[in-house]
Amino acid sequence: MKQLIVVTLIGLTLLGCNNNNSSCGLAYFGGEIINPNNDHIILYDSTSHPIDTLYLDEENRFFHPIENLNPGLFSFVHGGEYQVVLLEPNDSIMIRLNTYDFDESLVFTGKGSKKNNYLLSLFIDIESENKEMYDLGKKTEPKEFQKILDSIKDSKHAKLNKFLDKYPNSALFEKVSKACIDYTYYAQKEIYPFRYFGIHYVNPDVLPENYYNFRSEVDYDDEQLKDFYPYYNFLFPHFNNLALGKYVEETKDTIFNRHSVTYNLNKLHLIDSLIGNDAIKNNLLKYTTRNFLSNSTSA
């Protein structure tokens, strides 16, 4: 009976919003946690600020209306586990998950569920592929590695296009999905030289001629992606690579020392000069500085 009442309330409320009207500003988020680790979920908005603590009832369920919603990537945390949900006005998304297998058991239902199930499947596929890329990157020559990456990227875009043909979606979903694919691909290209060549400096001439062409497509100030893991997962190795080039120019060293003061100062300068968005810039500066201080042996 309780579930029927909730579904009825959602339906009645959404009748007041035109299905094509994204300015309605109202969405619902709820669900059920199996084997919960505690009695609540914390929901964060697209600016990474906590919206509310959502307490589980006696059946380990929760339900929360979100008014004046700005569409974007929200996140929820339970028992130290984290996951992303794309919320837009008029969505009524319910989740079901088992904490014993958090990501793999997570399922979205309700209005807006198809896009989130697609993104979740994409995240899981990429996470699995990243493990394969780690081993592949250590033993595969540059041209072959780029060929493999191009094939994976093209295949994922083809699957996305089929999904969009079958389930027309918002521009935001399309942007987030493409960013997830592209920035994961870009990150692998930035990381590869470190894996394959180790601490020895790699002159870009030994890589395929168009290897770094993707850098012209990078947006350093994407507000909508500023807390999106694939975006950040690219930015860190990207600035590592950019700083490495300057490090070699200044020191003439061919053996890379990632804990060098010169290298880390160059990285901080590049982050500060290339990124305009304060939130993105400050996060990168914070983690770069913290990592350097944690590993520094300088007196």
Disulfide bonds with the S-S distance in Angstrom:
Cys17-Cys24 1.82
